[in-house]
Amino acid sequence: MRAAAEINLAAIGSNVLRLKAAAGDSELLAVVKADGYGHGMVPSARAARAAGTQYLGVALPEEAIAVRESGDGGPLMAWLYAPEDDLAECVERRVELSVASLDQLQQVVAAAVKVGQRAPIHLKVDTGLGRSGAMPDQWPSLVDAARGRQDRGVVEIVGVWSHLASADEPESGTTRRQIEQFHAALDAVAEAGVEPRLRHLANSAGTLVHPDARFDMVRCGIAVYGLSPGPAVGTSASLGLIPAMRVTAKVALVKRVPGGHGVSYGHRYRTRRSTQLALIPVGYADGVPRSGSGRIPLSIQGVRYSVSGTVAMDQIVVDIGDAKVRAGDDVQLFGAGSHGEPTADEWATACGTINYEIVTRLGPRLPRRHLGGAA
Ligand SMILES: *Cc1c(COP(=O)(O)O)cnc(C)c1O
């Protein structure tokens, strides 16, 4: 195979156990949106369920339907939809929907009425992220309206929730203020006579470093896949997480070129002396960021190299000097790092981004191979 992303489902299982331990008495929601952060949504969901996650979470209704289509009937939440989306199938399939405004409440109510079923919802408050969620001044009226619908049997308020802005910066005061805001929002909920079963706020970073953000449930994404939410939180190893993805390729061609030879588009790399170039058949269409041109690390036969010159759509080139590398040899692009190969964290640094983007933006052209699990 030209190149592939190998997904270690046993690592996902191990990470879920680690996060359940960190969550203590709180339930765990494993986030499998965006194709399981690039790891394959359905196999990741199965591995997470097998390891005991109580909930699964996705962004979009169509992601939730795909989880249901795979045979999963357990607790499942979706939080992002457009005003024109028909949510009837979600309600019918017991997908729990986020509601952050009166308009969204109306949209979910319409779906519930259409299918003649009560819609399970999680009311969302903006405690300071400045993204989705009702602002505190709109919150009491949203809670009131939802309670009215609940009294009439149209919706069931399962949860109240919010999302953290800076949990990956343990020293920032933002998380503390958001926790306070969340408590205030919960007080308003109690005053309205609503008793949701699940209050939830924390993402991976919140789960790992802010015990008082855990409430009744935590929502973990990146850590499920074995990656740290940020350098200030720790490394995969220090957090007890195992990166689940390993991306490999085969050297497509090795050739000798003279000194002074320009390499790849724009000749942004030029050989200093007679050397060999190895052609690796992956490029930005496969998710190797072009912004990492000249910097992305990889290893061949245990030796580290950096990409030489510009990352092209389908291929990269590496100056391997006089190494005895042949076409067909294995290239380690990134992985857990346990055998000296680069990590997604190192790729993120080389590309000026975060590990989330490295794994999530792997292209659909790169085959995913799932190992070590029931899936
Ligand atoms: C993606 C997402 C998460 C998971 O965040 P991580 O940092 O990957 O743990 C949790 N909650 C919401 C609302 C999200 O969109």
The ligand as an ORCA input file, in Angstrom:
! r2SCAN-3c Opt
* xyz 0 1
  C     -15.117     18.988     19.970
  C     -15.820     19.256     21.242
  C     -15.426     18.644     22.446
  C     -14.155     17.845     22.575
  O     -13.076     18.711     22.810
  P     -11.599     18.114     23.047
  O     -10.764     19.302     23.297
  O     -11.239     17.400     21.783
  O     -11.710     17.184     24.195
  C     -16.226     18.812     23.562
  N     -17.345     19.585     23.505
  C     -17.706     20.221     22.378
  C     -18.911     21.073     22.380
  C     -16.963     20.091     21.222
  O     -17.344     20.737     20.106
*
